[in-house]
Amino acid sequence: MPDTDRGSDNLDRYVRQMRYPPLGEEGQRRLGASRALVCGCGALGSMLANTLVRAGVGSVRIVDRDFVELNNLQRQVLFDEGDVENQVPKAIAAAEKLRLINSGVEVEPIVADVDHTNIEALCEGVDVIVDGTDNFETRFLVNEAAVKLGIPWVYGGCLGAEGQTMAILPGETPCLHCLITECPPPGTVPTCDTAGILAPVVGVVASIQAIEAIKILSGNRDAVSRHLTVIELWDNHIRQVDVSGLRQSADCPTCRHGQFPWLAGKRGGHTAVLCGRNAVQLTHTGVQVDLDELARRLEGLGQLSRNAFLLRFKVDGYELTVFPDGRAIIGGTDDIATAKTLYARYVGS
Amino acid sequence: MPRVTVHLYASLRSYAGGAPSVEVEIRPGQTVEETLHALGIPSDQTRILFVNNRAAATNQPLQDGDRIGAFPAIGGG
């Protein structure tokens, strides 16, 4: 039997990474005393959680609102067909696997939708947030929480064979709002469900995110990248874009002026279950959806119809009715998390 | 006429027939946004902009020899 002594002083399993001088035993001990929040546990999130738990981060909190589906398995490394069959929430399925991988790490799964009512509680006590979300609304919310609470976080996004990632050290480096001056309105940004996603780019983006998190947690902030990393795997390009001047040039409402409308619930989505209709209504404040553009993105993915006032899209037994002001009625479910997932998947945002 | 080079990344390349960059003539004082519009790129597709490797606003005027970098926002995960 291998010695899997769970004592925090037993660092045997980490000997290979401790041998890397910039980390060393001191860095490993810091990792073991640290806490990370994995926000979203899809493709990026499961890869991130896998890497951080194997690396010996002391405590890993995982929050996700979804269940495992068959079309996740191509790229979401912690899940298997049994999870699909049993409709296991992703956070729970991930935690079960991670505890088998490293029983010395405290894994805390939370099945929840991240919104302005819970984000600060989710961040409580954590030393870094890693981005495993699939939409910009949640990222802008996380960005405000991270800046307000002074918690480093690592943005990551991927689509097709492309990806982007950037580490954010509040008060020191540009935040997400410095980089992207306005949260992309729903329907304007392709999603993995409309544009596809290849697993290798997930691995590249999540690995860069994970090493940045490890630098932060092990006391190596000086080594953290001050660049936006842009990855185009199909065309064999990886670029580093200097963003060091962004904080001065952007005059950012979030990190320069301390305005947090997403945290206050003044921006972002609101939900209501429509009683007796087996439907959920999602409303979004301050957004406009271009229905022509959305129709173009959804073409061929399901049954599509539209008129001057709305777009209707039927897929997998669900019916999404989307209005130009961002409001949507998701028919075929009374589950808010499912409705939000469908909206993020096909409308975006 | 002043000329600038527009470097397009990821999905934005489709606006230049797949080419990674395109050199265009501009009128004096033409902005980043006007230059991208002239290439047929909608404003909402270019969420991250740089001029000469420094972050830029859409209304930044351009000069001869400037290099624009335009990136989409990648939101999947």
Interface residues (C-beta under 8 A of the other chain):
Chain A: G40 G42 A43 L44 G45 D131 G132 T133 D134 N135 F136 R139 G156 G157 C158 L159 G160 E162 G163 Q164 P174 C178 L179 I180 T181 E182 P184 P185 T188 V189 P190 T191 C192 A195 I197 L228 V230 E232 D235 R239 V241 D242 V243 G245 L246 S249 A250 D290 G348 S349
Chain B: Y9 A10 S11 P20 D44 Q45 R47 I48 F50 N53 R54 A55 A56 A57 G69 F71 P72 A73 I74 G75 G76 G77
